[in-house]
Amino acid sequence: MAAREPREVREYSTDEIVVEWEPTLCYHSHNCVRALPRVFDPERRPWVDIEAASADEIEAAVARCPSGALRTRRVGVPEPKREQPLEVRASAQGPLLVRGGVRVLDAEGNVLYEGEKAALCRCGGSQNKPFCDGTHKTNGFEG
Ligand code: FES
């Protein structure tokens, strides 16, 4: 198996909040865009305007990201302890949505991703397996 490229994570920050975006995990649900279009605009570069809303508004919008591609952390605030059990849910005609802390490994045991959420392909069409890349929207998947 070929070595994986290092994970690309872009950060957008203020003195209150940091938004991380990991493009290879994003399957373009557009939940963030619908929740807070003045901050998240895929037609703009950079597509995240971190100054366009309060930290609370941004945190609430990012919480709607189903894939874990968008994440937030508060500056100077420790990460909250996990209280929810791991949850795996099949989305309607889309990926398996994992919440509650996940570590995704490749066949050799290398960590591909570790975080709070992940969207895993169950249609078989993703070019970024095991992650969903949104191909299920166009390949006729009915799961
Ligand atoms: S489930 Fe989204 S690409 Fe397969």
Residues whose N, C-alpha, C, O or C-beta is under 5 A from the ligand:
A	BS01	FES	G94 P95 L120 C121 R122 C123 G124 G125 S126 C132 D133 G134 T135 H136
